[in-house]
Amino acid sequence: MDGDVISVDLPMIFKLRGGRKVILLPDGTQGNPAPMATIDNTMIKAIARAFRWQKLLENGTYGCLEEIARAEKIGGSFVSRVVRLALLAPDIVEAILAGKQPASLTLKELMLPFPVEWAGQRVRFGVEARR
């Protein structure tokens, strides 16, 4: 055995989740069998913006999303995609704030069109309904 080399290939991907690197296995699960809560500050910031912008629309501070975009000096398309996050089911928002969202759920995934009904959101994002 002196000088023999043993090579082991482990298929895995390193991804950033909430500013931390995690190992994703080929099936999409995290490499740690009992993943700790991973708070994704980017997702939390986007959700906070969505609720803030929703409130600004409701109280009449701004009349449309384009006004918000001009005031924030960002694109109207981005504002419209982010403000939809205010429609997320409360338990999905709570899971994200607590860092208990599925490892596969990313901001990129949240920014894609999703169902308005909460049951459809839970299925789409892989979040179990609270009982």
MDTraj code that builds the backbone (N, CA, C; nanometers):
import mdtraj as md
import numpy as np

residues = "MET ASP GLY ASP VAL ILE SER VAL ASP LEU PRO MET ILE PHE LYS LEU ARG GLY GLY ARG LYS VAL ILE LEU LEU PRO ASP GLY THR GLN GLY ASN PRO ALA PRO MET ALA THR ILE ASP ASN THR MET ILE LYS ALA ILE ALA ARG ALA PHE ARG TRP GLN LYS LEU LEU GLU ASN GLY THR TYR GLY CYS LEU GLU GLU ILE ALA ARG ALA GLU LYS ILE GLY GLY SER PHE VAL SER ARG VAL VAL ARG LEU ALA LEU LEU ALA PRO ASP ILE VAL GLU ALA ILE LEU ALA GLY LYS GLN PRO ALA SER LEU THR LEU LYS GLU LEU MET LEU PRO PHE PRO VAL GLU TRP ALA GLY GLN ARG VAL ARG PHE GLY VAL GLU ALA ARG ARG".split()
xyz = np.array([
    [0.0818, -0.1191, 0.0000],
    [0.0000, 0.0000, 0.0000],
    [0.0859, 0.1251, 0.0000],
    [0.2125, 0.1107, 0.0202],
    [0.3004, 0.2259, 0.0256],
    [0.3033, 0.2978, -0.1087],
    [0.2587, 0.4231, -0.1118],
    [0.2637, 0.5031, -0.2333],
    [0.1420, 0.4882, -0.3226],
    [0.0488, 0.3971, -0.2919],
    [-0.0722, 0.3822, -0.3729],
    [-0.1643, 0.5020, -0.3498],
    [-0.2334, 0.5402, -0.4545],
    [-0.3260, 0.6521, -0.4467],
    [-0.4673, 0.5996, -0.4650],
    [-0.5547, 0.6390, -0.3760],
    [-0.6953, 0.6037, -0.3871],
    [-0.7719, 0.7324, -0.4172],
    [-0.8502, 0.7284, -0.5223],
    [-0.9269, 0.8466, -0.5623],
    [-1.0755, 0.8175, -0.5427],
    [-1.1451, 0.9121, -0.4801],
    [-1.2885, 0.8988, -0.4567],
    [-1.3574, 1.0204, -0.5171],
    [-1.4556, 0.9960, -0.6042],
    [-1.5326, 1.1054, -0.6643],
    [-1.6660, 1.1161, -0.5932],
    [-1.6954, 1.2356, -0.5448],
    [-1.8224, 1.2630, -0.4792],
    [-1.8925, 1.3742, -0.5568],
    [-2.0053, 1.3418, -0.6226],
    [-2.0750, 1.4471, -0.6963],
    [-2.1423, 1.5451, -0.6006],
    [-2.1052, 1.6709, -0.6091],
    [-2.1646, 1.7738, -0.5248],
    [-2.1447, 1.9092, -0.5900],
    [-2.2250, 2.0044, -0.5466],
    [-2.2164, 2.1411, -0.5966],
    [-2.2092, 2.2332, -0.4754],
    [-2.1259, 2.3346, -0.4838],
    [-2.1196, 2.4355, -0.3788],
    [-2.2059, 2.5534, -0.4219],
    [-2.3012, 2.5942, -0.3371],
    [-2.3906, 2.7063, -0.3668],
    [-2.3862, 2.8057, -0.2515],
    [-2.4151, 2.9311, -0.2826],
    [-2.4269, 3.0326, -0.1784],
    [-2.5714, 3.0367, -0.1320],
    [-2.5940, 3.0268, -0.0042],
    [-2.7262, 3.0371, 0.0566],
    [-2.7148, 3.1346, 0.1727],
    [-2.7761, 3.2487, 0.1593],
    [-2.7714, 3.3465, 0.2671],
    [-2.6314, 3.3921, 0.3001],
    [-2.5446, 3.3985, 0.1994],
    [-2.4079, 3.4443, 0.2202],
    [-2.3133, 3.3351, 0.2672],
    [-2.3636, 3.2126, 0.2805],
    [-2.2790, 3.1006, 0.3238],
    [-2.2725, 2.9958, 0.2143],
    [-2.1644, 2.9231, 0.2098],
    [-2.1522, 2.8146, 0.1131],
    [-2.2085, 2.6871, 0.1742],
    [-2.2918, 2.6184, 0.0959],
    [-2.3438, 2.4891, 0.1377],
    [-2.3180, 2.3896, 0.0266],
    [-2.3159, 2.2623, 0.0615],
    [-2.2964, 2.1566, -0.0363],
    [-2.4331, 2.1019, -0.0741],
    [-2.4610, 2.1016, -0.2049],
    [-2.5846, 2.0425, -0.2547],
    [-2.5502, 1.9103, -0.3211],
    [-2.6224, 1.8061, -0.2826],
    [-2.6032, 1.6745, -0.3413],
    [-2.6780, 1.6668, -0.4738],
    [-2.6521, 1.5641, -0.5555],
    [-2.7175, 1.5554, -0.6868],
    [-2.8702, 1.5586, -0.6814],
    [-2.9312, 1.5124, -0.5726],
    [-3.0772, 1.5143, -0.5628],
    [-3.1312, 1.6493, -0.5171],
    [-3.0436, 1.7484, -0.4950],
    [-3.0861, 1.8824, -0.4571],
    [-3.0904, 1.9081, -0.3078],
    [-3.0668, 1.8054, -0.2256],
    [-3.0678, 1.8233, -0.0810],
    [-2.9316, 1.8736, -0.0339],
    [-2.9299, 1.9332, 0.0857],
    [-2.8030, 1.9768, 0.1423],
    [-2.7259, 1.8555, 0.1908],
    [-2.5939, 1.8661, 0.1855],
    [-2.5084, 1.7562, 0.2253],
    [-2.5195, 1.7203, 0.3723],
    [-2.5537, 1.8146, 0.4565],
    [-2.5693, 1.7899, 0.5987],
    [-2.7042, 1.7217, 0.6218],
    [-2.7100, 1.6039, 0.6845],
    [-2.8379, 1.5354, 0.7009],
    [-2.9388, 1.6129, 0.7852],
    [-2.8920, 1.6970, 0.8754],
    [-2.9815, 1.7792, 0.9567],
    [-2.9395, 1.9247, 0.9389],
    [-2.9796, 1.9871, 0.8256],
    [-2.9312, 2.1221, 0.8013],
    [-2.9796, 2.2210, 0.9058],
    [-2.8883, 2.3062, 0.9458],
    [-2.9227, 2.4112, 1.0404],
    [-3.0022, 2.5181, 0.9662],
    [-3.0702, 2.6011, 1.0390],
    [-3.1449, 2.7101, 0.9774],
    [-3.0468, 2.7991, 0.9008],
    [-3.0807, 2.8259, 0.7763],
    [-2.9970, 2.9109, 0.6940],
    [-3.0759, 3.0357, 0.6603],
    [-3.0442, 3.1426, 0.7262],
    [-3.1150, 3.2677, 0.7026],
    [-3.0546, 3.3327, 0.5790],
    [-3.1400, 3.3527, 0.4797],
    [-3.0980, 3.4118, 0.3530],
    [-3.1340, 3.5601, 0.3559],
    [-3.0359, 3.6426, 0.3890],
    [-3.0596, 3.7862, 0.4027],
    [-3.1074, 3.8508, 0.2742],
    [-3.0655, 3.7989, 0.1602],
    [-3.1084, 3.8545, 0.0322],
    [-3.2579, 3.8343, 0.0130],
    [-3.3066, 3.7140, 0.0447],
    [-3.4505, 3.6874, 0.0337],
    [-3.5289, 3.7725, 0.1327],
    [-3.4769, 3.7838, 0.2534],
    [-3.5459, 3.8622, 0.3564],
    [-3.5549, 4.0089, 0.3140],
    [-3.4471, 4.0622, 0.2580],
    [-3.4473, 4.2010, 0.2133],
    [-3.5501, 4.2213, 0.1019],
    [-3.5585, 4.1264, 0.0091],
    [-3.6548, 4.1377, -0.1007],
    [-3.7981, 4.1333, -0.0484],
    [-3.8254, 4.0455, 0.0471],
    [-3.9596, 4.0357, 0.1044],
    [-3.9941, 4.1635, 0.1808],
    [-3.8979, 4.2162, 0.2544],
    [-3.9211, 4.3409, 0.3279],
    [-3.9522, 4.4551, 0.2314],
    [-3.8779, 4.4614, 0.1215],
    [-3.9050, 4.5636, 0.0201],
    [-4.0464, 4.5480, -0.0357],
    [-4.0847, 4.4239, -0.0637],
    [-4.2173, 4.3978, -0.1204],
    [-4.3269, 4.4501, -0.0289],
    [-4.3176, 4.4196, 0.0991],
    [-4.4201, 4.4642, 0.1934],
    [-4.4162, 4.6166, 0.2121],
    [-4.2969, 4.6738, 0.2093],
    [-4.2855, 4.8198, 0.2208],
    [-4.3482, 4.8879, 0.1007],
    [-4.3164, 4.8392, -0.0199],
    [-4.3723, 4.8979, -0.1412],
    [-4.5238, 4.8785, -0.1474],
    [-4.5709, 4.7624, -0.1037],
    [-4.7155, 4.7367, -0.1008],
    [-4.7851, 4.8392, -0.0102],
    [-4.7239, 4.8663, 0.1038],
    [-4.7820, 4.9628, 0.1979],
    [-4.7823, 5.1039, 0.1374],
    [-4.6746, 5.1398, 0.0676],
    [-4.6672, 5.2715, 0.0039],
    [-4.7738, 5.2880, -0.1042],
    [-4.8063, 5.1786, -0.1718],
    [-4.9141, 5.1830, -0.2714],
    [-5.0502, 5.1955, -0.2033],
    [-5.0693, 5.1185, -0.0962],
    [-5.1983, 5.1180, -0.0270],
    [-5.2295, 5.2505, 0.0416],
    [-5.1279, 5.3151, 0.0991],
    [-5.1552, 5.4406, 0.1701],
    [-5.1511, 5.5628, 0.0779],
    [-5.1272, 5.5401, -0.0518],
    [-5.1343, 5.6481, -0.1490],
    [-5.0071, 5.7291, -0.1657],
    [-4.8997, 5.6905, -0.1002],
    [-4.7730, 5.7622, -0.1173],
    [-4.7310, 5.7600, -0.2637],
    [-4.7485, 5.6454, -0.3285],
    [-4.7223, 5.6315, -0.4716],
    [-4.8470, 5.5740, -0.5367],
    [-4.8697, 5.6139, -0.6608],
    [-4.9893, 5.5693, -0.7311],
    [-4.9687, 5.4452, -0.8158],
    [-4.8434, 5.4163, -0.8493],
    [-4.8167, 5.2987, -0.9333],
    [-4.6726, 5.2514, -0.9095],
    [-4.6429, 5.1361, -0.9662],
    [-4.5097, 5.0779, -0.9489],
    [-4.4017, 5.1611, -1.0178],
    [-4.4368, 5.2252, -1.1281],
    [-4.3391, 5.3086, -1.1978],
    [-4.2932, 5.4257, -1.1106],
    [-4.3838, 5.4816, -1.0323],
    [-4.3457, 5.5905, -0.9416],
    [-4.2474, 5.5405, -0.8358],
    [-4.2717, 5.4205, -0.7855],
    [-4.1792, 5.3612, -0.6881],
    [-4.0430, 5.3406, -0.7538],
    [-4.0434, 5.2864, -0.8750],
    [-3.9185, 5.2606, -0.9467],
    [-3.8388, 5.3894, -0.9660],
    [-3.9073, 5.4974, -1.0048],
    [-3.8377, 5.6258, -1.0231],
    [-3.7816, 5.6763, -0.8899],
    [-3.8619, 5.6660, -0.7844],
    [-3.8180, 5.7145, -0.6530],
    [-3.6986, 5.6339, -0.6012],
    [-3.6987, 5.5031, -0.6254],
    [-3.5902, 5.4161, -0.5772],
    [-3.4732, 5.4101, -0.6753],
    [-3.4935, 5.4702, -0.7950],
    [-3.3918, 5.4698, -0.9003],
    [-3.3532, 5.3279, -0.9422],
    [-3.4576, 5.2459, -0.9632],
    [-3.4383, 5.1091, -1.0115],
    [-3.5406, 5.0815, -1.1217],
    [-3.5245, 4.9705, -1.1891],
    [-3.6121, 4.9369, -1.3004],
    [-3.7529, 4.8994, -1.2566],
    [-3.8495, 4.9403, -1.3369],
    [-3.9887, 4.9085, -1.3084],
    [-4.0161, 4.7591, -1.3113],
    [-3.9477, 4.6879, -1.3988],
    [-3.9644, 4.5428, -1.4075],
    [-3.9235, 4.4753, -1.2764],
    [-3.8115, 4.5218, -1.2204],
    [-3.7641, 4.4660, -1.0938],
    [-3.8653, 4.4928, -0.9826],
    [-3.9175, 4.6146, -0.9769],
    [-4.0154, 4.6499, -0.8746],
    [-4.1378, 4.5603, -0.8863],
    [-4.1859, 4.5378, -1.0085],
    [-4.3060, 4.4561, -1.0257],
    [-4.2824, 4.3108, -0.9862],
    [-4.1618, 4.2588, -1.0094],
    [-4.1331, 4.1203, -0.9694],
    [-4.1183, 4.1085, -0.8182],
    [-4.0574, 4.2103, -0.7562],
    [-4.0372, 4.2046, -0.6111],
    [-4.1679, 4.2257, -0.5357],
    [-4.2508, 4.3179, -0.5812],
    [-4.3736, 4.3494, -0.5069],
    [-4.4679, 4.2287, -0.5014],
    [-4.4550, 4.1375, -0.5963],
    [-4.5372, 4.0150, -0.5921],
    [-4.5076, 3.9306, -0.4679],
    [-4.3891, 3.9470, -0.4096],
    [-4.3531, 3.8697, -0.2909],
    [-4.4438, 3.9019, -0.1725],
    [-4.5123, 4.0155, -0.1778],
    [-4.6075, 4.0504, -0.0721],
    [-4.7299, 3.9592, -0.0768],
    [-4.7450, 3.8828, -0.1849],
    [-4.8571, 3.7897, -0.1994],
    [-4.8245, 3.6491, -0.1483],
    [-4.7025, 3.6289, -0.0980],
    [-4.6637, 3.4966, -0.0478],
    [-4.7476, 3.4571, 0.0737],
    [-4.7737, 3.3280, 0.0855],
    [-4.8464, 3.2762, 0.2015],
    [-4.7694, 3.3117, 0.3289],
    [-4.8408, 3.3477, 0.4348],
    [-4.7739, 3.3878, 0.5595],
    [-4.6776, 3.2822, 0.6130],
    [-4.7123, 3.1541, 0.6004],
    [-4.6227, 3.0507, 0.6531],
    [-4.4953, 3.0387, 0.5696],
    [-4.5018, 3.0715, 0.4409],
    [-4.3805, 3.0705, 0.3583],
    [-4.2901, 3.1861, 0.4014],
    [-4.3494, 3.3022, 0.4244],
    [-4.2716, 3.4179, 0.4711],
    [-4.2078, 3.3861, 0.6065],
    [-4.2839, 3.3265, 0.6973],
    [-4.2296, 3.2905, 0.8289],
    [-4.1140, 3.1921, 0.8166],
    [-4.1285, 3.0931, 0.7284],
    [-4.0213, 2.9944, 0.7093],
    [-3.8945, 3.0625, 0.6599],
    [-3.9080, 3.1554, 0.5665],
    [-3.7908, 3.2266, 0.5131],
    [-3.7265, 3.3127, 0.6212],
    [-3.8088, 3.3839, 0.6981],
    [-3.7543, 3.4694, 0.8042],
    [-3.6821, 3.3880, 0.9113],
    [-3.7299, 3.2651, 0.9361],
    [-3.6679, 3.1788, 1.0372],
    [-3.5533, 3.0965, 0.9801],
    [-3.5306, 3.1054, 0.8496],
    [-3.4253, 3.0258, 0.7870],
    [-3.4632, 2.8807, 0.7715],
    [-3.5929, 2.8507, 0.7701],
    [-3.6394, 2.7124, 0.7611],
    [-3.6997, 2.6797, 0.6252],
    [-3.6702, 2.7614, 0.5255],
    [-3.7177, 2.7332, 0.3909],
    [-3.6394, 2.6162, 0.3327],
    [-3.6965, 2.5465, 0.2338],
    [-3.6219, 2.4363, 0.1711],
    [-3.4904, 2.4876, 0.1119],
    [-3.3891, 2.4026, 0.1130],
    [-3.2575, 2.4416, 0.0610],
    [-3.2648, 2.4790, -0.0862],
    [-3.3615, 2.4228, -0.1572],
    [-3.3734, 2.4499, -0.3008],
    [-3.4380, 2.5846, -0.3297],
    [-3.4984, 2.6485, -0.2297],
    [-3.5677, 2.7749, -0.2505],
    [-3.4687, 2.8909, -0.2475],
    [-3.4584, 2.9604, -0.3585],
    [-3.3670, 3.0733, -0.3716],
    [-3.4458, 3.1973, -0.4127],
    [-3.3825, 3.3123, -0.4045],
    [-3.4472, 3.4360, -0.4477],
    [-3.4788, 3.4286, -0.5969],
    [-3.3892, 3.3689, -0.6724],
    [-3.4119, 3.3537, -0.8170],
    [-3.5421, 3.2771, -0.8414],
    [-3.5636, 3.1726, -0.7637],
    [-3.6863, 3.0925, -0.7747],
    [-3.8086, 3.1747, -0.7330],
    [-3.7949, 3.2532, -0.6272],
    [-3.9062, 3.3365, -0.5798],
    [-3.9450, 3.4448, -0.6798],
    [-3.8479, 3.4919, -0.7572],
    [-3.8739, 3.6006, -0.8503],
    [-3.9464, 3.5550, -0.9768],
    [-3.9514, 3.4241, -0.9990],
    [-4.0256, 3.3723, -1.1132],
    [-4.1746, 3.3780, -1.0824],
    [-4.2605, 3.3815, -1.1855],
    [-4.4045, 3.3818, -1.1591],
    [-4.4451, 3.2613, -1.0740],
    [-4.5346, 3.2853, -0.9783],
    [-4.5816, 3.1775, -0.8914],
    [-4.7321, 3.1916, -0.8727],
    [-4.7994, 3.0834, -0.8294],
    [-4.9453, 3.0891, -0.8111],
    [-4.9842, 3.1901, -0.7035],
    [-5.0997, 3.2516, -0.7222],
    [-5.1486, 3.3475, -0.6240],
    [-5.2067, 3.2744, -0.5033],
    [-5.2709, 3.1593, -0.5269],
    [-5.3310, 3.0863, -0.4137],
    [-5.2205, 3.0212, -0.3309],
    [-5.2399, 3.0274, -0.2005],
    [-5.1361, 2.9833, -0.1077],
    [-5.1045, 2.8346, -0.1191],
    [-5.2048, 2.7527, -0.1417],
    [-5.1805, 2.6077, -0.1540],
    [-5.0882, 2.5804, -0.2727],
    [-5.1097, 2.6498, -0.3836],
    [-5.0244, 2.6340, -0.5009],
    [-4.8824, 2.6806, -0.4748],
    [-4.8681, 2.7863, -0.3957],
    [-4.7345, 2.8353, -0.3595],
    [-4.6605, 2.7314, -0.2767],
    [-4.7315, 2.6713, -0.1822],
    [-4.6667, 2.5706, -0.0961],
    [-4.6152, 2.4538, -0.1794],
    [-4.6945, 2.4109, -0.2752],
    [-4.6524, 2.3016, -0.3632],
    [-4.5334, 2.3457, -0.4474],
    [-4.5431, 2.4632, -0.5068],
    [-4.4380, 2.5138, -0.5958],
    [-4.3049, 2.5289, -0.5250],
    [-4.3068, 2.5815, -0.4014],
    [-4.1823, 2.6091, -0.3303],
    [-4.1422, 2.4983, -0.2341],
    [-4.2239, 2.3936, -0.2227],
    [-4.1885, 2.2810, -0.1375],
    [-4.1957, 2.3116, 0.0115],
    [-4.2916, 2.3955, 0.0497],
    [-4.3091, 2.4308, 0.1903],
    [-4.4370, 2.3646, 0.2397],
    [-4.4261, 2.2906, 0.3488],
    [-4.5443, 2.2250, 0.4044],
    [-4.6316, 2.3257, 0.4772],
    [-4.7623, 2.3065, 0.4661],
    [-4.8576, 2.3953, 0.5336],
    [-4.8481, 2.3741, 0.6836],
    [-4.8626, 2.4849, 0.7573],
    [-4.8674, 2.4765, 0.9046],
    [-4.9971, 2.4120, 0.9456],
    [-4.9941, 2.3362, 1.0512],
    [-5.1165, 2.2708, 1.0983],
    [-5.1619, 2.3312, 1.2281],
])
top = md.Topology()
chain = top.add_chain()
for i, resn in enumerate(residues, 1):
    res = top.add_residue(resn, chain, resSeq=i)
    for name in ("N", "CA", "C"):
        top.add_atom(name, md.element.get_by_symbol(name[0]), res)
traj = md.Trajectory(xyz[None], top)
